Amino acid sequence: MPGAFWGAGGSVLIALVAAAAERRRQRRRDPDRVGWVDWRAVQLFGLVGALILVSVALNG
């Protein structure tokens, strides 16, 4: 299933973007500015999605 591998790659890309955004959020100048996106959760869901899609691709 090549589509599942493409989906896993997209999920990893989302996780990498979320990691970069979380790093940027942690290093901001004004710590009182609150963001509305929980980047750690986005990163977690991206990685879990990638693991599930790779499993489906290898077993399906």
Secondary structure, DSSP 8 states (H G I E B T S, - for coil): -HHHHHHHHHHHHHHHHHHHHHHHHHT-S-TT---SS-HHHHHHHHHHHHHHHHHHHHH-
